[in-house]
Amino acid sequence: MVVSRRLLLALVTLVFSTPTFAISQLETSVDRNPAVEKEYLVLTISADDDVKTGDLDTSPLLKDFIIGRTSVSRSTQIINFDSRKQTRWQILLAPKHAGTILIPSLRVGGVESTPIELSVVAAGSQPQQMRNLFIRTSLSTEEAYVGQLIIYKVKLFLAVDLQRGLLSAPNLDGAQIKQLGEDVDTTEIFNGRRYRVIERTYGIIADQPGELTIDGTGFSGDVLVQGSRLGGMFSFNESRPMEARAAKSILLINPIPNEYHGEWLVSDLVALSEDWPEETQEYRVGNPITRTIKLLAANTDETSLADIVIPIPQGLKTYPEKPVRKTFLRDKQMVSQLTQTLAIVPTRAGEYTLPAITVPWWNPHTKRQEQATLPARTITVIASDVAEVNLSQITNTSATNTADYWPWLSLIFATLWLATLALWKKSIGQVKQFTVNQADSGSPLNMTDAVTSNENVQRHAFPVLTAKQGTSLSTLEAACNEGNPGKVLTMLQAHYAEQYSRSMSLADIAGLSFELNQAISRLQISAFSKQQTPVDYQMVIEAVKSSKNNKVQQRTSTLVDLNPK
């Protein structure tokens, strides 16, 4: 009974007692010896207890090493109720110089590690095929001009499995840099060893002349390497941090040459082309002509392409769209393209010459100015077919009808002429009587009443012309109600051609009044531009009516001035 109580007390004490641990051993090791100058190696420090991260002081390493990233891991093992804890630091170290360097002893909780004697060879003396990770870079040129696109390629060679990593962009001042395209993941055999290669391309444009220094791009990440334990009986993959950095590159940037004239553009090759409706040889007034001009430049950034200056002769109106810029790869070369599309609308018939378009550029290989040229083009514009056809149809119809009914029409017109003469005499008498009455009453003569009286006379004197105007105006109003700007422009030409008994271009109609000029401009923009622009069709109708009223008022005022007093 006593033995049972003692055994139970011992078990309770064993279960509820908290074991105390204390660090007793601190081991250090490196993943390679000898090492290479300025290249990172891994220093591993292991403590046989759970230790705080800040308890390790790494300041003694700063004398001879560049300290990179530090990772900390902890583990616990329980074997036969025996608990063991471990804290492990992995520190990236890059030797500052070649020779024999001593990794000093480090202290954690009063326990010191054993120093390590490290042999460091000069950079470049180690064969690259013995390295598991390295970076190589290349430049498209060693001498460039301000604004010239410089291609900077980076290749990361990996002979181990990549777990995670970051490839940083190079550092530089006085230039713009951006990544071109996506990363390319391939494999290459380098010096007889197969590597996984991650390739990235950057575009660099220098802003100022002088010497441009490019600090090499860097890599930082974790890779999987094969490890072993328990005397090599078992193997496993463990994560190991790695860093690498490419060497610096220096370029000479030349300024813009003094002998260059024009908008600055430096490229390997520049070309101009255009898309033109070749199937049409003659063009009509009012019909749009779509012209697309493309500017291509090899090894040039799209932001370096200035807008194309397109001269247009008098008699043609242009409605340009917003230029479109893009960059693409062709035959492993970077090509930038600017596309300018515009609609050309002839306003008068005749022959027009579109002047040649010239874009100057600088050839960095020949070191001289060249130019890309689009030759001049001559086009022939004929009068609008719509107004002419309508007029011919009206003339033929009138001739056919009047040939059969000429005697009756002569009688009608003679009667109307006599009625007009009688009304005109009557209006003169009314004006004279009105003038006498005004003189007797001492009031001044109101010219507006006289003009209105003559307008009434003319309305009754010309009923045929008024009916014709009303028909064409109603047709125009119907086109406006449909909301089709192209049809409205056509009906405008037909309407005014009918009123003036001759072919009327849009330019002729726009010259009749300011309101018509504004209305036709908005209709053309809405009809020929890809961007939909709303049109106030009521304003168009009012502009047409206003031009008629102005015409009648001018004619009436002349009659008033001719009236005898």
C-alpha positions in Angstrom: 0.0 0.0 0.0 2.8 2.4 0.9 4.6 1.4 -2.3 1.5 2.1 -4.4 1.2 5.6 -2.9 4.8 6.4 -3.5 4.6 5.2 -7.1 1.4 7.3 -7.7 3.2 10.4 -6.2 6.2 9.9 -8.5 3.9 9.7 -11.6 2.0 12.8 -10.6 5.3 14.7 -10.0 6.6 13.5 -13.4 3.5 14.6 -15.3 3.0 18.0 -13.8 6.6 19.0 -13.3 7.9 21.5 -16.0 11.3 20.6 -17.3 13.8 23.4 -17.6 16.1 23.6 -20.6 19.3 25.6 -21.1 21.4 26.1 -24.2 24.5 24.0 -24.0 25.8 23.9 -27.5 26.1 26.4 -30.4 27.2 25.0 -33.8 28.1 26.9 -37.0 28.7 25.7 -40.6 28.9 27.0 -44.1 27.5 25.5 -47.3 30.7 26.0 -49.3 34.4 26.4 -48.6 36.2 27.9 -50.5 33.8 30.8 -51.3 33.8 33.4 -54.1 34.4 37.1 -53.5 31.2 39.2 -53.6 29.0 36.0 -53.9 26.7 34.9 -51.2 27.2 31.7 -49.1 24.9 30.4 -46.3 26.1 30.4 -42.7 24.0 28.1 -40.5 24.0 28.5 -36.7 22.2 25.9 -34.5 21.4 26.2 -30.8 20.0 23.2 -28.8 17.2 25.1 -27.2 14.3 27.5 -28.0 16.1 30.8 -28.2 14.7 34.3 -29.0 15.7 35.6 -32.5 17.3 38.7 -31.1 19.6 36.8 -28.8 22.1 36.2 -31.6 24.5 39.2 -32.3 25.7 39.2 -35.9 27.6 42.5 -35.7 31.1 40.8 -35.6 30.4 39.6 -39.2 30.2 43.1 -40.6 34.0 43.6 -40.7 34.6 41.1 -43.6 31.2 40.2 -44.9 28.1 41.8 -46.5 25.1 40.5 -44.5 22.0 39.6 -46.6 18.7 38.1 -45.6 18.4 36.1 -42.3 15.9 33.4 -41.7 15.1 31.7 -38.4 13.4 28.3 -37.8 12.5 26.3 -34.7 11.9 22.6 -34.2 11.0 20.2 -31.4 11.7 16.4 -31.3 10.3 13.9 -28.8 12.0 10.5 -28.7 11.0 8.1 -25.9 9.5 10.9 -23.9 12.8 12.8 -24.3 12.0 16.3 -25.7 14.7 18.2 -27.7 14.3 21.7 -29.0 16.4 23.5 -31.6 16.7 27.0 -33.0 18.5 27.5 -36.4 19.6 30.7 -38.1 20.5 30.9 -41.8 22.4 34.0 -42.8 23.5 35.0 -46.3 27.1 36.3 -46.3 29.1 37.7 -49.2 32.9 38.1 -48.6 34.1 41.6 -49.2 37.6 40.5 -50.4 39.6 37.5 -51.5 42.0 35.6 -49.2 41.6 33.8 -45.9 38.8 35.2 -43.8 37.9 34.1 -40.3 34.3 33.8 -39.4 34.4 34.9 -35.7 32.8 33.1 -32.9 29.2 34.1 -32.1 27.6 34.2 -28.7 24.1 33.1 -27.6 23.1 33.0 -23.9 26.7 32.8 -22.7 27.6 30.0 -25.1 30.1 30.7 -28.0 30.5 29.0 -31.3 33.7 27.8 -32.9 35.4 30.1 -35.4 35.5 29.0 -39.1 38.4 29.7 -41.4 37.1 30.5 -44.8 39.1 30.6 -48.1 37.8 33.2 -50.5 38.9 33.2 -54.2 38.7 36.2 -56.5 35.5 36.8 -58.5 35.5 35.0 -61.8 38.1 32.4 -60.9 35.5 29.8 -60.2 34.1 28.0 -63.3 30.4 29.0 -63.8 29.3 25.4 -64.3 30.2 24.8 -60.7 27.6 27.4 -59.5 24.0 26.6 -58.9 22.7 30.1 -59.4 24.0 33.1 -61.3 22.9 36.1 -63.4 24.1 37.2 -66.8 23.1 40.5 -68.6 23.5 41.9 -72.0 22.9 45.3 -73.7 21.9 46.1 -77.2 24.5 48.8 -77.5 27.3 50.3 -75.5 26.8 53.8 -77.0 23.4 55.5 -77.5 21.7 58.9 -77.9 19.3 60.7 -75.8 15.8 59.3 -76.3 17.1 56.1 -77.9 15.7 52.8 -76.8 18.3 50.5 -75.2 17.4 46.8 -74.7 18.7 45.4 -71.4 18.3 41.6 -71.1 18.6 39.6 -67.9 19.0 35.9 -67.6 18.8 34.0 -64.3 20.5 30.6 -64.5 19.2 28.0 -62.0 20.7 24.5 -61.5 18.5 23.9 -58.4 14.7 23.9 -57.9 13.3 27.4 -57.2 10.9 27.5 -54.3 10.2 31.3 -54.3 12.1 34.3 -55.4 12.1 37.9 -56.6 14.0 39.3 -59.6 14.4 43.1 -59.0 14.8 45.7 -61.7 18.2 47.4 -62.1 18.8 50.8 -60.5 19.8 53.8 -62.6 19.5 57.6 -62.5 18.8 59.9 -65.4 16.9 57.4 -67.5 13.5 55.7 -67.8 13.2 52.0 -67.5 10.2 49.6 -68.0 9.8 45.9 -68.5 9.0 44.8 -72.1 6.7 41.8 -72.4 6.5 38.9 -70.0 9.2 36.7 -68.6 10.4 33.8 -70.8 11.1 30.5 -69.0 13.3 28.1 -71.0 16.2 25.7 -70.5 19.8 26.1 -71.8 23.0 24.0 -71.7 25.8 26.2 -70.5 29.3 24.7 -70.4 27.9 21.2 -70.5 25.4 21.7 -67.7 21.7 22.1 -68.1 20.1 25.1 -66.4 16.6 26.5 -66.1 16.8 30.0 -67.5 14.3 32.8 -66.7 14.8 35.7 -69.2 13.5 39.2 -68.7 13.8 42.2 -71.1 13.9 45.8 -70.1 13.7 49.0 -72.2 15.9 51.9 -71.1 15.6 55.5 -72.5 18.2 58.0 -71.3 17.0 61.5 -70.6 20.3 63.3 -70.5 23.7 62.9 -72.1 26.7 61.7 -70.2 27.7 58.4 -68.6 24.9 56.1 -67.6 25.6 53.5 -64.9 23.3 50.6 -64.6 23.4 48.8 -61.2 22.9 45.1 -62.1 19.6 43.5 -61.4 19.4 41.3 -58.3 17.8 38.0 -57.2 16.6 37.0 -53.7 14.7 33.8 -52.9 14.7 30.3 -51.6 15.8 27.1 -53.5 15.5 23.5 -52.6 18.7 21.5 -52.1 19.2 17.9 -51.2 20.2 17.3 -47.6 20.9 14.2 -45.5 20.6 13.1 -41.9 21.4 10.2 -39.7 24.6 9.4 -41.3 23.2 9.6 -44.9 20.7 6.8 -44.4 17.8 9.1 -45.4 17.8 12.1 -47.8 15.4 15.0 -48.0 15.0 18.4 -49.7 15.5 21.5 -47.6 14.9 25.1 -48.3 17.9 27.3 -48.5 18.0 31.1 -49.1 20.1 32.4 -52.0 20.9 35.8 -53.4 22.7 36.9 -56.6 23.4 40.2 -58.3 24.6 41.0 -61.8 27.6 43.2 -62.5 27.3 46.9 -63.3 27.1 48.2 -66.8 28.2 51.6 -68.1 26.9 53.3 -71.3 27.9 56.5 -73.1 24.9 58.7 -73.9 25.4 61.2 -76.7 23.4 64.5 -77.0 21.1 65.5 -79.9 23.5 66.4 -82.8 23.5 70.1 -83.7 23.1 69.3 -87.4 19.7 67.6 -86.8 16.6 69.5 -87.8 13.0 68.6 -86.9 11.2 66.7 -84.2 13.9 64.4 -82.5 13.4 60.7 -83.4 16.2 58.2 -83.2 15.6 54.7 -84.6 17.2 51.9 -86.6 14.6 52.2 -89.3 11.5 54.4 -90.0 8.9 53.9 -92.6 5.6 55.7 -93.6 2.7 53.9 -95.3 -1.0 54.7 -96.0 -4.3 53.0 -96.7 -6.2 54.6 -99.5 -9.4 53.5 -101.3 -7.7 52.6 -104.6 -10.9 51.3 -106.2 -12.2 54.8 -106.5 -10.5 57.1 -109.1 -12.9 60.1 -108.8 -14.5 61.5 -105.7 -17.7 63.6 -105.3 -18.3 66.7 -103.3 -19.6 65.9 -99.8 -18.6 62.2 -99.9 -16.0 61.3 -97.2 -12.6 59.8 -98.1 -11.0 57.7 -95.3 -7.2 58.0 -95.2 -5.1 56.0 -92.7 -1.4 56.8 -92.3 1.0 54.5 -90.4 4.4 55.4 -89.0 6.7 52.5 -88.1 9.9 52.8 -86.2 12.3 49.9 -85.2 13.8 49.8 -81.8 11.9 52.9 -80.6 9.5 53.4 -77.8 6.0 54.4 -78.7 6.2 57.5 -76.6 9.0 58.8 -78.8 6.7 59.0 -81.9 5.4 62.5 -82.3 2.0 63.3 -84.0 2.1 63.3 -87.8 1.7 66.7 -89.4 -0.7 66.2 -92.4 -1.1 69.3 -94.6 -4.5 69.7 -96.4 -5.2 72.1 -99.3 -8.1 74.6 -99.5 -11.4 73.1 -100.6 -11.0 70.0 -98.4 -12.1 69.5 -94.8 -10.6 67.0 -92.5 -12.0 65.2 -89.4 -9.0 63.4 -87.7 -9.4 60.7 -85.1 -7.2 60.3 -82.0 -3.8 58.8 -82.9 -3.3 55.2 -81.8 0.2 54.1 -80.6 1.3 50.5 -79.8 4.5 48.4 -79.5 5.0 44.9 -80.7 7.8 42.4 -81.5 8.7 41.6 -85.1 11.6 39.3 -86.0 12.9 39.7 -82.4 13.0 43.5 -82.7 10.9 46.0 -80.9 8.7 48.0 -83.3 6.5 51.0 -82.4 3.6 52.1 -84.6 1.6 55.3 -84.7 -1.7 55.1 -86.7 -3.5 58.3 -87.8 -7.0 58.0 -89.4 -8.8 60.9 -90.8 -11.9 61.6 -93.0 -11.4 64.0 -95.9 -14.6 65.7 -97.1 -14.4 67.7 -100.4 -16.4 70.9 -100.4 -15.7 72.0 -103.9 -15.2 70.3 -107.2 -11.8 70.3 -108.8 -8.3 68.7 -108.8 -6.4 68.6 -105.5 -2.9 67.6 -104.6 -2.3 66.2 -101.1 1.2 67.3 -100.2 4.0 64.8 -99.4 4.4 63.9 -95.7 8.0 63.8 -94.4 9.2 62.5 -91.0 12.9 63.2 -90.1 14.8 60.7 -88.0 18.4 60.0 -86.9 20.2 56.8 -87.8 22.5 55.8 -84.8 24.5 53.4 -87.0 25.4 55.8 -89.8 25.2 58.8 -87.5 23.4 61.0 -89.9 19.9 62.4 -90.4 17.5 60.6 -92.7 13.8 61.0 -93.5 10.8 58.8 -94.2 8.5 60.2 -97.0 5.0 59.5 -98.2 4.7 60.8 -101.8 2.1 63.4 -102.8 -1.2 62.3 -104.2 -3.5 64.0 -106.7 -7.3 63.4 -106.5 -10.1 64.6 -108.8 -13.4 65.8 -107.2 -16.5 66.1 -109.2 -19.8 67.9 -108.3 -22.3 66.0 -106.2 -24.4 63.7 -108.3 -27.5 64.1 -106.1 -28.3 67.7 -106.9 -27.6 67.3 -110.6 -29.8 64.3 -111.1 -32.7 65.9 -109.3 -32.4 69.0 -111.4 -32.3 67.1 -114.7 -35.4 65.1 -113.6 -37.2 68.3 -112.7 -36.3 70.0 -116.0 -37.3 67.0 -118.1 -40.6 66.6 -116.3 -41.4 70.3 -116.7 -40.5 70.2 -120.4 -42.8 67.1 -121.1 -45.7 68.5 -119.2 -45.5 72.0 -120.7 -45.2 70.7 -124.2 -48.7 69.2 -124.0 -50.4 72.1 -122.0 -48.5 75.1 -123.2 -51.6 77.1 -124.4 -53.4 76.6 -121.1 -50.3 77.5 -119.1 -49.8 80.6 -121.1 -53.3 81.7 -120.4 -52.9 81.0 -116.7 -49.6 82.9 -116.4 -51.1 85.9 -118.4 -54.1 86.0 -115.9 -51.7 85.8 -113.0 -49.6 88.6 -114.4 -52.6 90.8 -114.8 -53.7 90.0 -111.3 -50.3 90.8 -110.0 -50.2 94.2 -111.8 -53.6 95.1 -110.3 -52.6 94.2 -106.8 -49.3 96.1 -107.2 -51.1 99.2 -108.3 -53.5 98.8 -105.4 -50.6 98.4 -102.9 -49.1 101.7 -104.3 -52.4 103.5 -103.7 -52.6 102.1 -100.1 -49.1 103.2 -99.4 -49.7 106.7 -100.7 -53.0 106.9 -98.8 -51.2 105.7 -95.6 -48.5 108.3 -96.1 -51.0 111.1 -96.5 -52.8 110.0 -93.4 -49.6 109.8 -91.4 -48.7 113.3 -92.7 -52.1 114.7 -91.6 -51.8 113.1 -88.2 -48.2 114.3 -87.7 -47.0 110.8 -87.1 -43.8 109.4 -88.9 -44.2 106.8 -91.6 -43.8 103.2 -90.3 -41.7 101.4 -92.9 -42.3 98.0 -91.3 -46.0 98.3 -92.2 -45.1 99.1 -95.8 -42.8 96.2 -96.0 -45.4 93.8 -94.5 -47.9 95.0 -97.0 -45.6 94.3 -99.9 -44.8 90.9 -98.5 -48.5 90.0 -98.5 -48.7 91.2 -102.2 -45.7 89.0 -103.1 -47.1 86.0 -101.3 -50.3 86.1 -103.4 -48.4 87.1 -106.6 -46.2 84.0 -106.6 -48.2 81.0 -105.4 -46.2 78.4 -107.6 -42.8 79.3 -106.1 -44.2 79.1 -102.5 -45.7 75.6 -103.2 -42.4 74.4 -104.5 -40.5 75.7 -101.5 -43.0 74.1 -99.1 -42.6 70.7 -100.8 -38.8 70.7 -100.6 -38.8 72.0 -97.0 -41.2 69.3 -95.9 -38.9 66.7 -97.5 -36.0 68.2 -95.6 -38.0 68.2 -92.3 -38.8 64.5 -92.8 -35.0 63.7 -93.3 -34.3 65.6 -90.0 -36.9 63.6 -88.2 -35.1 60.4 -89.2 -31.9 61.7 -87.5 -29.6 60.7 -90.4 -27.0 63.5 -90.9 -25.8 62.2 -94.2 -29.3 62.2 -95.7 -30.0 65.7 -94.3 -26.8 67.0 -96.1 -28.0 65.5 -99.3 -31.5 67.0 -98.9 -30.0 70.4 -98.1 -28.2 70.3 -101.5 -31.3 69.2 -103.3 -33.4 71.9 -101.6 -31.2 74.8 -102.3 -30.5 73.6 -105.9 -34.2 73.7 -106.5 -34.5 77.2 -105.0 -31.6 78.7 -107.0 -32.1 76.6 -110.1 -28.4 75.5 -110.2 -26.1 73.1 -108.5 -25.3 74.1 -104.9 -22.4 72.6 -103.0 -22.3 72.5 -99.2 -19.8 75.4 -99.2 -22.2 77.5 -101.3 -25.0 76.8 -98.9 -22.8 77.5 -95.8 -22.0 80.9 -97.2 -25.7 82.0 -97.2 -25.8 82.6 -93.4 -23.9 82.1 -90.3 -26.5 79.7 -88.9 -26.3 77.5 -92.0 -22.5 77.4 -91.7 -22.8 76.2 -88.1 -25.5 73.6 -88.9 -23.5 72.1 -91.9 -20.4 71.9 -89.8 -22.1 69.9 -87.1 -23.9 67.7 -89.6 -20.5 66.9 -91.3 -18.8 66.1 -87.9 -21.7 63.8 -87.0 -21.8 62.1 -90.4 -18.0 61.5 -91.0 -16.5 61.2 -87.5 -16.5 57.8 -85.7 -17.4 59.6 -82.5 -21.1 60.1 -82.4 -21.9 63.8 -82.0 -25.5 64.8 -81.3 -27.1 67.3 -83.8 -30.0 69.7 -83.0 -32.1 69.1 -86.1 -34.6 71.7 -85.1 -31.7 74.2 -85.3 -31.1 73.0 -88.8 -34.6 73.6 -89.9 -34.7 77.0 -88.3 -31.4 77.9 -90.1 -33.0 77.0 -93.4 -36.2 79.0 -92.7 -34.1 81.9 -91.4 -32.1 82.1 -94.7 -35.4 82.2 -96.7 -36.8 85.0 -94.5 -33.6 87.0 -95.0 -33.9 86.6 -98.7 -37.5 87.8 -98.8 -36.8 90.7 -96.6 -34.0 91.9 -98.8 -36.2 91.6 -101.9 -39.1 93.4 -100.2 -36.9 96.2 -99.0 -35.8 96.8 -102.6 -39.5 97.1 -103.7 -40.2 99.5 -100.9 -37.3 101.7 -102.0 -38.6 101.7 -105.6 -42.1 102.8 -104.6 -42.9 106.4 -105.7 -43.6 108.8 -102.9 
